[in-house]
């Protein structure tokens, strides 16, 4: 049935619905736009990291540095062989007991070990350069902040870590975050060995024995806080 009064009502409804519809349509559009912008930023950041890693890999082309890396991996392999031998001698015990017994055994076997026995002098400049390539520049702020986070050398309230060869890493002490870009640039090592920072010093830590195997002082550039 024709209702002349319904025409104004329908017109008013259309006027109300139009801005509402536009508002709800705009919300997903804005969200999509923001998501696309984040994707672009992440892509740009990933490309920057990829370029740095490519540069780091090219750094290994120097013959002297290749030889230094070979010697370094040899020293690491010898340490792991010693650890494996001592673990076999200790046998299956409580993890806490194994850690202490392993630390004691390795410290005794490496009683004459000194800084630079694993990180030989010829490889230290390479490590410093590779680390600096990942932690310098305006696009490295996130990586620098990651290194500072949990770093016992930067947190005044953290349990202090005395950096020395065969030094025990204190129970409950925090560990720095080592950015993936830095790990990818450095010579690869196998568990239970891991790289960590104490302040700007890079340490090679045996996480099974909780011992500092070796270290490089001032391995990282000045870091933002």
N, CA and C of each residue as an Amber inpcrd file, in Angstrom:
protein
   675
   0.8370000  -1.1960000   0.0000000   0.0000000   0.0000000   0.0000000
   0.8720000   1.2460000   0.0000000   0.5150000   2.1680000  -0.8070000
   1.3330000   3.3800000  -0.9450000   1.1990000   4.2250000   0.3090000
   2.3330000   4.5780000   0.8840000   2.3460000   5.3910000   2.1130000
   3.1970000   6.6130000   1.8670000   2.6090000   7.7800000   1.6380000
   3.3910000   8.9980000   1.3420000   4.2510000   9.4250000   2.5030000
   3.8290000   9.0780000   3.7430000   4.6360000   9.4630000   4.9090000
   5.9100000   8.6430000   5.0200000   5.9280000   7.4750000   4.3440000
   7.1140000   6.6020000   4.4560000   8.2870000   7.1530000   3.6670000
   8.0040000   7.9690000   2.6350000   9.0850000   8.4980000   1.7910000
  10.0630000   9.3450000   2.5850000   9.6150000  10.3070000   3.3980000
  10.5570000  11.0920000   4.2020000  11.3360000  10.2400000   5.1800000
  10.6290000   9.2090000   5.7460000  11.3270000   8.3460000   6.7070000
  12.4530000   7.5780000   6.0350000  12.1890000   7.0420000   4.8240000
  13.2130000   6.2820000   4.1020000  14.3770000   7.1910000   3.7250000
  14.0680000   8.4100000   3.3230000  15.1250000   9.3630000   2.9540000
  16.0060000   9.6740000   4.1520000  15.3510000   9.8810000   5.3050000
  16.1190000  10.1850000   6.5250000  17.0020000   9.0010000   6.8970000
  16.4790000   7.7950000   6.7390000  17.2460000   6.5910000   7.0750000
  18.4760000   6.4800000   6.1980000  18.2600000   6.8250000   4.9030000
  19.4120000   6.7630000   3.9820000  20.4740000   7.7740000   4.3930000
  20.0370000   8.9530000   4.8040000  20.9910000   9.9920000   5.2070000
  21.7730000   9.5600000   6.4380000  21.1090000   8.8530000   7.3710000
  21.7860000   8.3710000   8.5790000  22.7390000   7.2280000   8.2670000
  22.2920000   6.3230000   7.3960000  23.0850000   5.1320000   7.1000000
  24.3240000   5.4600000   6.2800000  24.2410000   6.4850000   5.4330000
  25.3740000   6.7800000   4.5500000  26.6460000   7.0840000   5.3100000
  26.6470000   8.0200000   6.2980000  27.8850000   8.2710000   7.0320000
  28.3190000   7.0930000   7.8760000  27.3090000   6.3280000   8.4350000
  27.6720000   5.1500000   9.2250000  28.3470000   4.1040000   8.3640000
  27.7540000   3.9080000   7.1750000  28.3410000   2.9150000   6.2630000
  29.7440000   3.3340000   5.8610000  29.9040000   4.6080000   5.5930000
  31.2290000   5.1080000   5.1980000  32.2310000   4.9170000   6.3230000
  31.7640000   5.1110000   7.5840000  32.6460000   4.9680000   8.7430000
  33.1290000   3.5210000   8.8800000  32.1840000   2.5740000   8.7850000
  32.5450000   1.1690000   8.9520000  33.3810000   0.6460000   7.7930000
  33.1660000   1.2000000   6.6220000  33.9880000   0.8060000   5.4700000
  35.4020000   1.3500000   5.6330000  35.4930000   2.5540000   6.2390000
  36.7980000   3.2040000   6.3820000  37.6720000   2.4820000   7.3830000
  37.0660000   1.8570000   8.4280000  37.8560000   1.1900000   9.4700000
  38.7230000   0.0640000   8.9020000  38.1510000  -0.9420000   8.1970000
  39.0150000  -1.9830000   7.6290000  39.9980000  -1.4430000   6.6120000
  39.5980000  -0.3940000   5.8720000  40.5130000   0.1760000   4.8870000
  41.7290000   0.7630000   5.5690000  41.4900000   1.4750000   6.7050000
  42.6020000   2.0680000   7.4480000  43.4850000   0.9760000   8.0310000
  42.8360000  -0.0880000   8.5470000  43.6060000  -1.1890000   9.1260000
  44.4730000  -1.8610000   8.0740000  43.8910000  -2.0460000   6.8890000
  44.6610000  -2.6560000   5.8050000  45.8350000  -1.7810000   5.4050000
  45.5710000  -0.4580000   5.3680000  46.6250000   0.4870000   5.0020000
  47.7610000   0.4410000   6.0080000  47.3890000   0.4100000   7.3170000
  48.4050000   0.3570000   8.3740000  49.1900000  -0.9450000   8.3060000
  48.4820000  -2.0600000   8.0530000  49.1480000  -3.3570000   7.9390000
  50.1160000  -3.3860000   6.7750000  49.6900000  -2.7870000   5.6560000
  50.5550000  -2.7450000   4.4750000  51.8060000  -1.9230000   4.7570000
  51.6110000  -0.8230000   5.5180000  52.7560000   0.0360000   5.8530000
  53.7510000  -0.7070000   6.7300000  53.2410000  -1.4960000   7.7060000
  54.1210000  -2.2880000   8.5620000  54.8710000  -3.3340000   7.7550000
  54.1740000  -3.9630000   6.7970000  54.8170000  -4.9610000   5.9420000
  55.9630000  -4.3460000   5.1540000  55.7580000  -3.1410000   4.6620000
  56.8040000  -2.4450000   3.9000000  58.0050000  -2.1530000   4.7910000
  57.7270000  -1.6710000   6.0240000  58.8060000  -1.3680000   6.9600000
  59.6010000  -2.6180000   7.3060000  58.8960000  -3.7290000   7.5460000
  59.5750000  -4.9850000   7.8660000  60.4140000  -5.4730000   6.6840000
  59.8860000  -5.2900000   5.4820000  60.6170000  -5.7010000   4.2850000
  61.8820000  -4.8790000   4.1190000  61.7780000  -3.5680000   4.3480000
  62.9360000  -2.6820000   4.2450000  63.9910000  -3.0790000   5.2730000
  63.5480000  -3.3490000   6.5090000  64.4810000  -3.7460000   7.5670000
  65.1520000  -5.0710000   7.2340000  64.3790000  -6.0160000   6.7080000
  64.9310000  -7.3180000   6.3300000  65.9690000  -7.1730000   5.2180000
  65.7020000  -6.2760000   4.2750000  66.6570000  -6.0420000   3.1810000
  67.9620000  -5.4430000   3.7150000  67.8500000  -4.5400000   4.6910000
  69.0420000  -3.9420000   5.2870000  69.8890000  -5.0020000   5.9900000
  69.2210000  -5.8710000   6.7440000  69.9300000  -6.9470000   7.4490000
  70.5860000  -7.8950000   6.4550000  69.8710000  -8.2140000   5.3630000
  70.4090000  -9.1060000   4.3370000  71.6730000  -8.5260000   3.7030000
  71.6590000  -7.2000000   3.4660000  72.8280000  -6.5430000   2.8850000
  74.0190000  -6.6190000   3.8330000  73.7510000  -6.4280000   5.1350000
  74.8210000  -6.4970000   6.1210000  75.4070000  -7.9040000   6.2000000
  74.5380000  -8.8960000   6.1510000  75.0040000 -10.2840000   6.2200000
  75.8070000 -10.6530000   4.9790000  75.3810000 -10.1540000   3.8310000
  76.1260000 -10.3970000   2.5960000  77.5180000  -9.7850000   2.6980000
  77.5940000  -8.5800000   3.2530000  78.8840000  -7.9120000   3.4440000
  79.7500000  -8.7030000   4.4140000  79.1250000  -9.2360000   5.4650000
  79.8710000 -10.0260000   6.4480000  80.4360000 -11.2900000   5.8270000
  79.6550000 -11.9410000   4.9650000  80.1270000 -13.1630000   4.3210000
  81.2870000 -12.8760000   3.3780000  81.2120000 -11.7300000   2.6970000
  82.2990000 -11.3520000   1.8040000  83.5830000 -11.0840000   2.5890000
  83.4350000 -10.7040000   3.8660000  84.6000000 -10.4230000   4.6980000
  85.4390000 -11.6800000   4.9340000  84.8060000 -12.8360000   4.7870000
  85.5160000 -14.0960000   5.0190000  86.3490000 -14.5250000   3.8120000
  86.3730000 -13.7180000   2.7510000  87.0710000 -14.1210000   1.5400000
  88.5900000 -13.9270000   1.6420000  89.0300000 -13.0790000   2.5830000
  90.4540000 -12.8490000   2.7690000  91.1340000 -14.1390000   3.2420000
  92.2450000 -14.5030000   2.6120000  92.9120000 -15.7780000   2.9170000
  93.4030000 -15.8420000   4.3600000  93.9720000 -14.7360000   4.8450000
  94.4600000 -14.7210000   6.2270000  93.3200000 -14.9120000   7.2170000
  92.1780000 -14.2990000   6.9250000  91.0320000 -14.4390000   7.8170000
  90.4440000 -15.8470000   7.7330000  90.4400000 -16.4240000   6.5540000
  89.9740000 -17.8050000   6.4120000  90.8390000 -18.7500000   7.2370000
  92.1340000 -18.5080000   7.2280000  93.0530000 -19.3330000   8.0100000
  92.8010000 -19.1280000   9.5030000  92.5410000 -17.8870000   9.8910000
  92.2610000 -17.6010000  11.2980000  90.9830000 -18.2980000  11.7470000
  89.9600000 -18.2960000  10.8950000  88.7000000 -18.9790000  11.2150000
  88.9260000 -20.4850000  11.3250000  89.7640000 -21.0200000  10.4530000
  90.0610000 -22.4640000  10.4980000  90.7190000 -22.8320000  11.8280000
  91.6880000 -22.0370000  12.2580000  92.3520000 -22.2930000  13.5390000
  91.3680000 -22.1530000  14.7060000  90.4960000 -21.1620000  14.6020000
  89.4990000 -20.9520000  15.6520000  88.5860000 -22.1720000  15.7810000
  88.0970000 -22.6540000  14.6580000  87.2120000 -23.8300000  14.6950000
  87.9420000 -25.0600000  15.2220000  89.2210000 -25.1440000  14.9520000
  90.0350000 -26.2520000  15.4690000  90.1220000 -26.1830000  16.9970000
  90.3470000 -24.9780000  17.5290000  90.4190000 -24.8120000  18.9840000
  89.0690000 -25.1360000  19.6310000  87.9830000 -24.7030000  18.9890000
  86.6440000 -24.9850000  19.5050000  86.3790000 -26.4890000  19.5020000
  86.7640000 -27.1610000  18.4240000  86.5730000 -28.6120000  18.3220000
  87.3640000 -29.3510000  19.4060000  88.5730000 -28.8930000  19.6800000
  89.3960000 -29.5180000  20.7210000  88.7560000 -29.3290000  22.0990000
  88.1900000 -28.1550000  22.3260000  87.5210000 -27.9320000  23.6140000
  86.3170000 -28.8620000  23.7520000  85.5180000 -28.9660000  22.7070000
  84.3300000 -29.8230000  22.7540000  84.7040000 -31.2870000  22.9450000
  85.8310000 -31.7000000  22.3600000  86.3030000 -33.0690000  22.5410000
  86.6880000 -33.3070000  24.0030000  87.3400000 -32.3140000  24.6160000
  87.6900000 -32.4150000  26.0390000  86.4390000 -32.4950000  26.8880000
  85.4630000 -31.6660000  26.5910000  84.2330000 -31.6800000  27.3650000
  83.5170000 -33.0260000  27.2580000  83.4670000 -33.5640000  26.0390000
  82.8240000 -34.8580000  25.8150000  83.5200000 -35.9740000  26.6040000
  84.8510000 -35.9350000  26.6090000  85.6370000 -36.9420000  27.3390000
  85.3650000 -36.8590000  28.8410000  85.3230000 -35.6540000  29.3780000
  85.0880000 -35.4840000  30.8100000  83.6580000 -35.8560000  31.1890000
  82.7120000 -35.5700000  30.3160000  81.3210000 -35.9710000  30.5690000
  81.1880000 -37.4830000  30.6410000  81.8710000 -38.1830000  29.7420000
  81.8300000 -39.6430000  29.7340000  82.4420000 -40.2050000  31.0170000
  83.4940000 -39.5450000  31.4990000  84.1530000 -40.0050000  32.7200000
  83.2800000 -39.7670000  33.9500000  82.5510000 -38.6470000  33.9640000
  81.6840000 -38.3280000  35.0990000  80.4960000 -39.2650000  35.1690000
  79.9280000 -39.5950000  34.0230000  78.7990000 -40.5220000  33.9820000
  77.4740000 -39.8430000  34.2660000  76.3790000 -40.6330000  34.2350000
  75.0350000 -40.0750000  34.4410000  74.7770000 -39.7350000  35.9110000
  74.6930000 -38.4700000  36.2100000  74.4100000 -38.0030000  37.5620000
  73.3500000 -36.9060000  37.5000000  72.9810000 -36.3860000  38.6340000
  72.0550000 -35.2660000  38.6910000  72.6480000 -34.0900000  37.9100000
  71.8370000 -33.3850000  37.1030000  72.3580000 -32.2870000  36.2760000
  73.1960000 -31.2790000  37.0500000  72.7480000 -30.9180000  38.2540000
  73.4980000 -29.9590000  39.0570000  74.8570000 -30.4970000  39.4590000
  74.9060000 -31.7740000  39.7820000  76.1660000 -32.4250000  40.1620000
  77.0850000 -32.5090000  38.9530000  76.5060000 -32.8400000  37.7880000
  77.2890000 -32.9370000  36.5570000  77.9130000 -31.5890000  36.2190000
  77.1460000 -30.5300000  36.3380000  77.6570000 -29.1910000  35.9980000
  78.8690000 -28.8370000  36.8470000  78.7790000 -29.0520000  38.1440000
  79.8900000 -28.7170000  39.0360000  81.0970000 -29.6210000  38.7990000
  80.8370000 -30.9120000  38.6240000  81.9280000 -31.8610000  38.3950000
  82.6160000 -31.5780000  37.0610000  81.8120000 -31.2350000  36.0480000
  82.3630000 -30.9330000  34.7280000  83.2010000 -29.6620000  34.7800000
  82.7050000 -28.6480000  35.4700000  83.4460000 -27.3940000  35.5920000
  84.7830000 -27.6130000  36.2910000  84.7670000 -28.4120000  37.3470000
  86.0010000 -28.7040000  38.0850000  86.9960000 -29.4520000  37.2160000
  86.5060000 -30.4520000  36.4640000  87.3780000 -31.2740000  35.6230000
  87.9900000 -30.4510000  34.4900000  87.1790000 -29.6460000  33.8270000
  87.6710000 -28.8440000  32.6980000  88.6550000 -27.7750000  33.1810000
  88.3430000 -27.1540000  34.3060000  89.2470000 -26.1390000  34.8590000
  90.6100000 -26.7510000  35.1750000  90.6090000 -27.9770000  35.7010000
  91.8730000 -28.6540000  36.0180000  92.6570000 -28.9620000  34.7470000
  91.9590000 -29.4230000  33.7290000  92.6200000 -29.7700000  32.4670000
  93.1210000 -28.5240000  31.7350000  92.4400000 -27.3970000  31.9190000
  92.8170000 -26.1480000  31.2440000  93.4300000 -25.1500000  32.2320000
  94.1560000 -25.6600000  33.1970000  94.7150000 -24.8080000  34.2470000
  95.6410000 -23.7330000  33.6890000  96.2870000 -24.0230000  32.5700000
  97.2330000 -23.0630000  31.9880000  96.6060000 -22.2210000  30.8690000
  95.3020000 -22.3700000  30.6630000  94.6310000 -21.6310000  29.5890000
  94.6450000 -20.1350000  29.8700000  94.8430000 -19.3540000  28.8280000
  94.8980000 -17.9100000  28.9390000  93.9960000 -17.2600000  27.8830000
  93.6820000 -16.0040000  28.0990000  92.8930000 -15.2820000  27.1170000
  93.6400000 -15.2540000  25.7890000  92.9180000 -15.5970000  24.7240000
  93.5200000 -15.6360000  23.4000000  93.9130000 -17.0310000  22.9550000
  93.7370000 -18.0410000  23.8180000  94.0600000 -19.4180000  23.4130000
  93.0610000 -19.9340000  22.3770000  91.7960000 -19.5650000  22.5430000
  90.7590000 -19.9530000  21.5740000  90.5160000 -18.7980000  20.6010000
  90.2480000 -17.6130000  21.1640000  90.1510000 -16.4110000  20.3340000
  91.5740000 -15.8950000  20.0940000  92.2650000 -16.5080000  19.1650000
  93.6510000 -16.1220000  18.9070000  93.7330000 -14.6580000  18.4590000
  94.8790000 -14.0330000  18.6820000  95.0230000 -12.6170000  18.3060000
  94.6810000 -12.3310000  16.8510000  94.9710000 -13.2840000  15.9440000
  94.7280000 -13.0290000  14.5230000  93.2430000 -13.0480000  14.1540000
  92.4030000 -13.6510000  15.0100000  90.9680000 -13.6880000  14.6660000
  90.1820000 -12.6010000  15.3840000  90.7460000 -12.0090000  16.4010000
  90.0120000 -10.9990000  17.1670000  89.6020000  -9.7790000  16.3300000
  90.4740000  -9.2450000  15.4550000  90.0280000  -8.1170000  14.6090000
  88.8580000  -8.4830000  13.6990000  88.8290000  -9.7250000  13.2190000
  87.7250000 -10.1740000  12.3640000  86.4180000 -10.1660000  13.1540000
  86.4300000 -10.7220000  14.3630000  85.2310000 -10.7320000  15.2000000
  84.7500000  -9.3080000  15.4660000  85.6780000  -8.4310000  15.8020000
  85.2960000  -7.0460000  16.1050000  84.6680000  -6.3620000  14.8960000
  85.2350000  -6.6140000  13.7210000  84.6990000  -5.9850000  12.5240000
  83.3110000  -6.5380000  12.1800000  83.1560000  -7.8430000  12.2680000
  81.8600000  -8.4480000  11.9440000  80.7770000  -7.9850000  12.9050000
  81.1350000  -7.8540000  14.1750000  80.1620000  -7.3770000  15.1690000
  79.8180000  -5.9140000  14.9090000  80.8400000  -5.1120000  14.6220000
  80.6160000  -3.6820000  14.3680000  79.7250000  -3.4610000  13.1520000
  79.8750000  -4.2890000  12.1370000  79.0490000  -4.1510000  10.9320000
  77.5640000  -4.3420000  11.2360000  77.2640000  -5.1200000  12.2740000
  75.8680000  -5.3720000  12.6250000  75.3430000  -4.4140000  13.6960000
  76.2480000  -3.7520000  14.4190000  75.8200000  -2.9190000  15.5450000
  76.1410000  -1.4400000  15.3600000  76.5020000  -1.0420000  14.1460000
  76.7570000   0.3660000  13.8650000  75.7810000   0.8660000  12.8030000
  75.5110000   2.1480000  12.8360000  74.6280000   2.7390000  11.8330000
  73.2480000   3.0040000  12.3900000  72.4950000   3.9000000  11.7510000
  71.1620000   4.2820000  12.2320000  70.1530000   3.1360000  12.2290000
  70.3700000   2.1170000  11.4110000  69.4310000   1.0050000  11.3390000
  69.7890000  -0.1220000  12.3120000  70.7420000   0.1260000  13.2140000
  71.1700000  -0.9150000  14.1480000  70.6870000  -0.6560000  15.5740000
  69.8230000   0.3420000  15.7630000  69.3820000   0.6970000  17.1120000
  68.6860000  -0.4700000  17.8130000  67.8450000  -1.1840000  17.0830000
  67.1210000  -2.3120000  17.6800000  68.0930000  -3.4020000  18.1170000
  69.1020000  -3.6720000  17.2910000  70.0960000  -4.6960000  17.6210000
  70.9220000  -4.2740000  18.8310000  71.2780000  -2.9870000  18.9020000
  72.0470000  -2.4890000  20.0440000  71.2400000  -2.6000000  21.3390000
  69.9660000  -2.2450000  21.2700000  69.1080000  -2.3460000  22.4550000
  68.9720000  -3.7980000  22.9110000  68.9470000  -4.7200000  21.9480000
  68.8480000  -6.1390000  22.2820000  70.0930000  -6.6010000  23.0360000
  71.2660000  -6.1130000  22.6150000  72.5160000  -6.4990000  23.2800000
  72.5540000  -5.9730000  24.7110000  72.0290000  -4.7610000  24.9200000
  72.0280000  -4.1510000  26.2470000  71.0400000  -4.8590000  27.1800000
  69.9350000  -5.3330000  26.6130000  68.8950000  -5.9950000  27.4170000
  69.4380000  -7.2790000  28.0530000  69.3560000  -7.3720000  29.3550000
  69.8270000  -8.5580000  30.0730000  71.3320000  -8.6420000  30.1820000
  72.0230000  -7.6070000  29.7190000  73.4870000  -7.6080000  29.7310000
  73.9780000  -7.2760000  31.1410000  74.6630000  -8.2160000  31.8090000
  75.1010000  -7.9570000  33.1900000  76.1160000  -6.8250000  33.3050000
  76.7160000  -6.4420000  32.1860000  77.6630000  -5.3370000  32.2110000
  77.0050000  -3.9780000  32.0830000  75.6840000  -3.9550000  31.8410000
  74.9600000  -2.6920000  31.6720000  73.8940000  -2.4810000  32.7350000
  73.5030000  -3.5360000  33.4190000  72.4650000  -3.4320000  34.4450000
  73.1260000  -3.3720000  35.8180000  72.9900000  -2.2320000  36.5000000
  73.6220000  -2.0520000  37.8000000  73.0740000  -3.0080000  38.8540000
  71.8250000  -3.4400000  38.6720000  71.2080000  -4.3260000  39.6610000
  71.4470000  -5.8040000  39.3670000  72.1030000  -6.1020000  38.2400000
  72.3310000  -7.5000000  37.8550000  73.4610000  -8.1250000  38.6700000
  73.4330000  -9.4460000  38.7660000  74.5300000 -10.1750000  39.4210000
  75.7890000  -9.9510000  38.5950000  76.8680000  -9.4600000  39.1930000
  78.0830000  -9.1760000  38.4200000  78.7380000 -10.4500000  37.8830000
  79.3290000 -10.3240000  36.7060000  80.0330000 -11.4440000  36.0720000
  81.4900000 -11.0470000  35.8830000  82.3860000 -11.7670000  36.5390000
  83.8170000 -11.5140000  36.3900000  84.3120000 -12.2650000  35.1580000
  84.7330000 -11.5250000  34.1560000  85.1440000 -12.1450000  32.8970000
  86.6070000 -12.5680000  32.9760000  86.8230000 -13.8600000  32.9850000
  88.1750000 -14.4310000  32.9460000  88.0880000 -15.8560000  32.4120000
  89.1620000 -16.3340000  31.8230000  89.1910000 -17.6990000  31.2980000
  89.0340000 -18.6820000  32.4530000  88.1810000 -19.6720000  32.2570000
  87.8270000 -20.6740000  33.2730000  87.0020000 -20.0750000  34.4170000
  86.5690000 -18.8410000  34.2340000  85.7270000 -18.2280000  35.2500000
  84.3220000 -18.7930000  35.2040000  83.7300000 -18.9760000  36.3750000
  82.3670000 -19.5070000  36.4480000  81.3570000 -18.4070000  36.1460000
  80.3700000 -18.7310000  35.3470000  79.2660000 -17.7910000  35.1050000
  78.2900000 -17.9690000  36.2560000  78.0810000 -16.9420000  37.0710000
  77.2860000 -17.0830000  38.2980000  75.8750000 -17.5870000  38.0500000
  75.4370000 -18.4640000  38.9350000  74.0710000 -18.9600000  38.8500000
  73.0910000 -17.8080000  39.0910000  72.1070000 -17.6850000  38.2400000
  71.1170000 -16.6290000  38.3680000  71.4790000 -15.3490000  37.6530000
  72.7040000 -15.2630000  37.1320000  73.1060000 -14.0630000  36.3920000
  72.3730000 -14.0230000  35.0520000  72.0160000 -12.8360000  34.6160000
  71.3080000 -12.6890000  33.3490000  72.2580000 -12.8910000  32.1680000
  71.6850000 -13.1730000  31.0180000  72.4540000 -13.3330000  29.7810000
  71.9970000 -12.2880000  28.7700000  72.9410000 -11.6980000  28.0950000
  72.5950000 -10.7230000  27.0660000  71.9320000 -11.4170000  25.8850000
  71.1490000 -10.6380000  25.1550000  70.6000000 -11.1320000  23.8980000
  71.6160000 -10.8640000  22.7950000  71.9150000 -11.8770000  22.0110000
  72.8020000 -11.7010000  20.8620000  71.9140000 -11.7140000  19.6170000
  71.7650000 -10.5690000  18.9320000  70.8710000 -10.5020000  17.7730000
  71.1940000 -11.5640000  16.7240000  70.1510000 -12.0180000  16.0420000
  70.3220000 -13.0510000  15.0120000  71.3000000 -12.6090000  13.9300000
  71.2910000 -11.3100000  13.6080000  72.2000000 -10.8160000  12.5670000
  73.6550000 -10.9630000  12.9910000  73.9360000 -10.7720000  14.2850000
  75.3020000 -10.9280000  14.7930000  75.6880000 -12.4020000  14.7800000
  74.7920000 -13.2520000  15.2450000  75.0720000 -14.6920000  15.2690000
  75.3300000 -15.2320000  13.8600000  74.5530000 -14.7300000  12.8980000
  74.7070000 -15.1990000  11.5130000  76.0320000 -14.7420000  10.9220000
  76.5490000 -13.5950000  11.3940000  77.7920000 -13.0600000  10.8460000
  79.0240000 -13.7600000  11.4150000  78.9370000 -14.2190000  12.6720000
  80.0990000 -14.8140000  13.3370000  80.2740000 -16.2750000  12.9420000
  81.5090000 -16.7990000  13.0750000  81.7280000 -18.2260000  12.8130000
  80.7880000 -19.0840000  13.6590000  80.2030000 -20.0630000  13.0410000
  79.2130000 -20.9010000  13.7190000  79.8680000 -21.7890000  14.7690000
  79.1790000 -21.9550000  15.9050000  79.6380000 -22.8630000  16.9570000
  78.4810000 -23.7830000  17.3310000  78.8040000 -24.8780000  17.9870000
  77.7930000 -25.8690000  18.3420000  77.5030000 -25.8300000  19.8290000
  76.2600000 -26.1920000  20.1870000  75.9090000 -26.3390000  21.5980000
  76.8330000 -27.3820000  22.2280000  77.1830000 -27.1880000  23.4830000
  76.6610000 -26.2130000  24.4440000  77.4270000 -24.8900000  24.4800000
  78.2520000 -24.6030000  23.4730000  78.9520000 -23.3210000  23.4260000
  78.0380000 -22.2520000  22.8510000  78.0840000 -21.0690000  23.4460000
  77.2770000 -19.9580000  22.9640000  78.0380000 -18.6480000  23.1470000
  77.7070000 -17.6880000  22.2660000  78.2660000 -16.3460000  22.3880000
  77.3360000 -15.5000000  23.2640000  77.9510000 -14.6950000  24.1510000
  77.2000000 -13.7270000  24.9410000  78.0520000 -12.4720000  25.1100000
  77.3960000 -11.3760000  25.4820000  78.1040000 -10.1440000  25.7850000
  78.0190000  -9.8680000  27.2780000  79.1340000  -9.4330000  27.8490000
  79.1600000  -8.8870000  29.2050000  79.7270000  -7.4830000  29.0390000
  78.8480000  -6.4880000  29.0960000  79.2640000  -5.1570000  28.6730000
  79.5120000  -5.2090000  27.1740000  80.6710000  -4.7550000  26.7440000
  81.0400000  -4.8210000  25.3220000  81.9270000  -6.0280000  25.0330000
  82.2360000  -6.7920000  26.0620000  83.1040000  -7.9600000  25.9020000
  82.3140000  -9.1600000  25.3970000  82.8320000  -9.8180000  24.3660000
  82.2020000 -11.0400000  23.8570000  82.8190000 -12.2250000  24.5800000
  81.9790000 -13.0820000  25.1450000  82.4870000 -14.2850000  25.8090000
  82.0260000 -15.5310000  25.0610000  82.8430000 -16.5490000  25.1190000
  82.4790000 -17.8760000  24.6140000  82.1590000 -18.7010000  25.8520000
  80.8830000 -19.0230000  26.0370000  80.4290000 -19.6680000  27.2650000
  80.0640000 -21.1330000  27.0380000  80.5980000 -21.9950000  27.8880000
  80.1780000 -23.3910000  27.9210000  78.9500000 -23.4400000  28.8220000
  77.7760000 -23.5490000  28.2270000  76.5390000 -23.4910000  29.0060000
  76.2790000 -24.7690000  29.8040000  76.9910000 -25.8460000  29.4910000
  76.8340000 -27.0970000  30.2560000  77.6350000 -27.0210000  31.5600000
  78.8560000 -26.5210000  31.4470000  79.7100000 -26.3900000  32.6320000
  79.6020000 -25.0220000  33.2740000  78.9460000 -24.0770000  32.5710000
  78.8290000 -22.6860000  33.0340000  80.2050000 -22.0750000  33.2630000
  81.0850000 -22.2790000  32.2720000  82.4440000 -21.7510000  32.3200000
  82.6900000 -20.8150000  31.1410000  83.4540000 -19.7670000  31.3830000
  83.8760000 -18.8850000  30.3000000  85.1170000 -19.5040000  29.6630000
  84.9940000 -19.9220000  28.4210000  86.0830000 -20.6000000  27.7100000
  87.1340000 -19.5850000  27.2650000  86.6840000 -18.4610000  26.7180000
  87.5860000 -17.3990000  26.2830000  86.7590000 -16.1400000  26.0510000
  87.4090000 -15.0250000  25.7800000  86.6790000 -13.7790000  25.5810000
  87.4940000 -12.8050000  24.7330000  86.7910000 -11.8110000  24.1860000
  87.4160000 -10.7160000  23.4280000  86.9590000  -9.4120000  24.0560000
  87.8820000  -8.6690000  24.6220000  87.5360000  -7.3830000  25.2480000
  87.1510000  -6.3580000  24.1920000  86.1980000  -5.4930000  24.5350000
  85.7400000  -4.4180000  23.6490000  85.4140000  -4.9490000  22.2560000
  84.7510000  -6.1060000  22.2140000  84.3970000  -6.7050000  20.9180000
  83.2900000  -5.9390000  20.2200000  82.4080000  -5.3260000  21.0050000
  81.2960000  -4.5610000  20.4400000  81.6170000  -3.0750000  20.4790000
  81.0720000  -2.3080000  19.5450000  81.2570000  -0.8520000  19.5900000
  80.4640000  -0.2630000  20.7550000  80.5820000   1.0300000  20.9800000
  79.8000000   1.6750000  22.0320000  78.3180000   1.4610000  21.7480000
  77.5800000   1.0740000  22.7880000  76.1670000   0.7270000  22.6260000
  75.2790000   1.7980000  23.2410000  74.1010000   2.0010000  22.6220000
  73.1140000   2.9130000  23.1880000  72.4410000   2.2450000  24.3660000
  71.9310000   3.0420000  25.2850000  71.2750000   2.4950000  26.4760000
  69.8040000   2.8910000  26.5060000
